[in-house]
Amino acid sequence: MNRMLFGCLVFSALACSQASQAATVVFEDNFNATTTQSLNQTVFANWTVTSGSVDVIGDGGPYALLPVGNGNYVDLNGSTGQPGQLTTKMDFAAGTYVLTFQLAGSQGGVGDVDPAQHTTTISFSLGGSSQSITLDPADPLNTYSFWFTTSGGKLMFTDLSGGNANVGNLLDNVSVAAVPEPSTWAMMILGFLGVGFLAGRARNSRLTA
């Protein structure tokens, strides 16, 4: 009996893992194919600049602040002295999502105009749910993932004041994946438990035959 219970627990863990892995990507943008490099960029295929200004910079341009190989990325504080806000053109339906993106500090900007003692906070929200990250200028490009459960709405990244007025955190490789509904997870778990139960009965039948 204990072995069967252990098997059921293993099957349940596998089901939860499979449910998480079954998340379907519904939005992604690495800023490489949809924009050209430009200070105070306003033309995006997937985004609208809804506040302040942002720059698109990167490999091959005069403002390549990250190591070569990262392509284009967005400086969330453009060159107008007003921290920027990027908002998706896409509306996300109600549900649970995994938001993944890469974020780096300003790297000091060209000429190291953003001194090390500055910190800048980026706020990001999906629907009515918000999170934030605070970075030092020298912080390297790292990958972040957050779960959001929302009644629906747009994805927004907002650079808040704190660093140099024309230098912000660097955003790249944004991805949003939809996670299966809890009812789907429950069905998957029940399915795995059923398989475990039948396998246990079959084994017991062989032992008592």
C-alpha positions as CSV (number, residue, x, y, z in Angstrom):
1,M,0.0,0.0,0.0
2,N,2.8,2.4,0.9
3,R,4.5,1.6,-2.4
4,M,1.3,2.4,-4.3
5,L,0.9,5.6,-2.4
6,F,4.5,6.5,-3.3
7,G,3.8,5.7,-6.9
8,C,0.7,8.0,-6.9
9,L,2.8,10.8,-5.4
10,V,5.4,10.3,-8.1
11,F,2.7,10.4,-10.8
12,S,1.2,13.5,-9.3
13,A,4.6,15.3,-9.3
14,L,5.0,14.2,-13.0
15,A,1.6,15.6,-13.8
16,C,2.3,19.0,-12.3
17,S,5.6,19.1,-14.1
18,Q,3.9,18.3,-17.4
19,A,1.3,20.9,-16.8
20,S,3.9,23.6,-16.3
21,Q,5.8,22.4,-19.4
22,A,2.6,22.5,-21.4
23,A,2.5,26.3,-21.2
24,T,2.0,27.7,-24.7
25,V,3.9,30.8,-25.9
26,V,1.4,33.4,-27.0
27,F,3.7,36.4,-27.4
28,E,7.5,36.9,-27.9
29,D,9.7,39.7,-29.2
30,N,13.5,40.0,-29.2
31,F,13.4,43.5,-30.9
32,N,15.7,42.2,-33.8
33,A,13.3,41.8,-36.7
34,T,10.6,44.3,-35.9
35,T,12.6,47.5,-35.3
36,T,15.6,49.4,-36.5
37,Q,18.0,51.0,-34.1
38,S,17.0,54.5,-33.2
39,L,17.1,56.9,-30.3
40,N,13.6,57.8,-29.2
41,Q,12.1,54.9,-31.2
42,T,8.3,55.2,-31.7
43,V,7.7,52.5,-34.4
44,F,7.3,48.9,-33.1
45,A,5.5,46.0,-34.6
46,N,4.3,44.7,-31.2
47,W,4.5,47.6,-28.8
48,T,3.3,51.2,-28.3
49,V,5.4,53.8,-26.4
50,T,2.7,54.9,-24.0
51,S,4.8,57.3,-21.8
52,G,8.1,59.0,-22.1
53,S,10.6,57.6,-24.6
54,V,12.7,54.6,-25.3
55,D,15.8,53.9,-27.4
56,V,16.4,50.8,-29.6
57,I,20.2,50.1,-29.5
58,G,22.5,47.1,-29.9
59,D,25.0,45.2,-32.0
60,G,26.6,47.3,-34.8
61,G,25.3,50.6,-33.6
62,P,27.0,53.5,-31.7
63,Y,25.2,52.6,-28.5
64,A,26.1,48.9,-28.2
65,L,26.2,48.6,-24.4
66,L,26.0,44.8,-24.1
67,P,28.4,42.2,-25.4
68,V,28.2,41.5,-29.2
69,G,25.7,38.7,-29.9
70,N,22.7,40.2,-28.1
71,G,21.2,41.8,-31.2
72,N,18.9,44.7,-30.6
73,Y,17.5,45.6,-27.2
74,V,15.6,48.5,-25.7
75,D,16.9,51.2,-23.4
76,L,13.8,51.9,-21.4
77,N,14.8,55.5,-20.7
78,G,15.1,57.3,-24.0
79,S,16.9,60.5,-24.9
80,T,14.2,63.0,-23.9
81,G,14.7,63.0,-20.1
82,Q,11.4,61.2,-19.6
83,P,11.6,57.5,-18.5
84,G,9.7,55.3,-21.0
85,Q,6.9,52.9,-20.9
86,L,6.3,50.1,-23.4
87,T,2.9,48.6,-23.8
88,T,1.9,45.6,-25.9
89,K,-0.5,46.1,-28.7
90,M,-1.8,42.7,-27.9
91,D,-4.5,42.2,-25.2
92,F,-4.1,39.1,-23.1
93,A,-7.2,37.1,-22.1
94,A,-8.0,36.2,-18.6
95,G,-5.8,33.4,-17.3
96,T,-2.4,32.4,-15.8
97,Y,0.8,33.3,-17.7
98,V,4.5,32.9,-17.3
99,L,6.3,36.1,-18.3
100,T,10.0,35.7,-19.1
101,F,12.4,38.5,-20.2
102,Q,16.0,39.5,-20.0
103,L,17.0,42.7,-18.2
104,A,20.3,44.5,-17.6
105,G,21.3,47.7,-15.8
106,S,22.2,50.7,-17.9
107,Q,25.9,49.6,-18.1
108,G,26.6,53.3,-17.3
109,G,25.5,54.4,-20.7
110,V,27.9,55.8,-23.3
111,G,30.6,57.7,-21.6
112,D,29.7,56.1,-18.3
113,V,27.2,58.9,-17.5
114,D,25.2,56.6,-15.1
115,P,27.4,56.3,-12.0
116,A,27.5,53.1,-10.0
117,Q,25.7,54.6,-7.0
118,H,22.5,55.0,-9.0
119,T,19.8,52.4,-9.0
120,T,16.8,52.3,-11.4
121,T,13.6,50.3,-10.9
122,I,11.6,48.8,-13.7
123,S,7.9,48.0,-13.1
124,F,6.1,45.5,-15.2
125,S,2.4,44.5,-15.2
126,L,0.1,42.1,-17.0
127,G,-3.5,43.1,-16.6
128,G,-3.9,44.4,-13.1
129,S,-1.0,42.5,-11.6
130,S,2.4,44.3,-11.1
131,Q,5.9,43.4,-10.1
132,S,9.2,45.4,-10.0
133,I,13.0,44.9,-10.2
134,T,15.6,47.3,-9.1
135,L,19.0,47.1,-10.8
136,D,22.4,48.8,-10.4
137,P,23.9,50.2,-13.6
138,A,26.6,47.5,-13.8
139,D,24.1,44.6,-13.4
140,P,24.6,42.2,-16.4
141,L,21.9,40.8,-18.6
142,N,19.9,38.2,-16.7
143,T,16.8,36.2,-17.4
144,Y,13.7,36.7,-15.1
145,S,10.5,34.7,-15.0
146,F,7.3,35.7,-13.2
147,W,3.8,34.1,-12.9
148,F,0.8,36.3,-13.4
149,T,-2.9,35.5,-12.9
150,T,-5.0,38.2,-14.5
151,S,-8.5,39.0,-15.5
152,G,-7.0,40.2,-18.8
153,G,-5.2,43.2,-20.3
154,K,-2.0,44.4,-21.8
155,L,1.7,43.8,-20.8
156,M,3.6,47.0,-19.8
157,F,7.2,47.7,-18.9
158,T,7.8,51.0,-17.2
159,D,11.2,52.5,-16.3
160,L,11.0,54.6,-13.1
161,S,13.1,57.6,-12.2
162,G,16.4,57.0,-10.4
163,G,19.3,56.8,-12.8
164,N,20.6,59.2,-15.4
165,A,17.8,61.1,-17.0
166,N,18.6,59.7,-20.5
167,V,19.9,56.2,-19.5
168,G,17.7,53.3,-18.4
169,N,17.6,49.6,-17.9
170,L,18.0,47.4,-20.9
171,L,15.2,45.0,-22.0
172,D,15.4,42.1,-24.4
173,N,13.8,38.7,-25.3
174,V,10.3,39.1,-23.9
175,S,8.1,36.0,-23.9
176,V,4.6,35.3,-22.5
177,A,3.3,31.7,-22.2
178,A,-0.2,30.7,-21.2
179,V,-0.4,28.1,-18.5
180,P,-3.2,25.4,-18.6
181,E,-6.2,26.1,-16.4
182,P,-6.3,24.4,-13.0
183,S,-9.1,22.1,-14.2
184,T,-6.7,20.8,-16.9
185,W,-4.0,20.2,-14.4
186,A,-6.6,18.2,-12.3
187,M,-7.5,16.1,-15.2
188,M,-3.9,15.3,-15.9
189,I,-3.2,14.4,-12.3
190,L,-6.3,12.2,-12.2
191,G,-5.1,10.5,-15.4
192,F,-1.7,9.8,-13.9
193,L,-3.3,8.5,-10.7
194,G,-5.5,6.2,-12.7
195,V,-2.6,4.8,-14.5
196,G,-0.8,4.2,-11.2
197,F,-3.9,2.6,-9.7
198,L,-4.4,0.2,-12.6
199,A,-0.7,-0.7,-12.6
200,G,-0.8,-1.5,-8.9
201,R,-3.9,-3.7,-9.3
202,A,-2.3,-5.6,-12.2
203,R,0.8,-6.2,-10.1
204,N,-1.3,-7.4,-7.1
205,S,-3.2,-9.7,-9.4
206,R,0.0,-11.3,-10.6
207,L,1.2,-11.8,-7.1
208,T,-2.0,-13.5,-5.9
209,A,-2.5,-15.7,-9.0
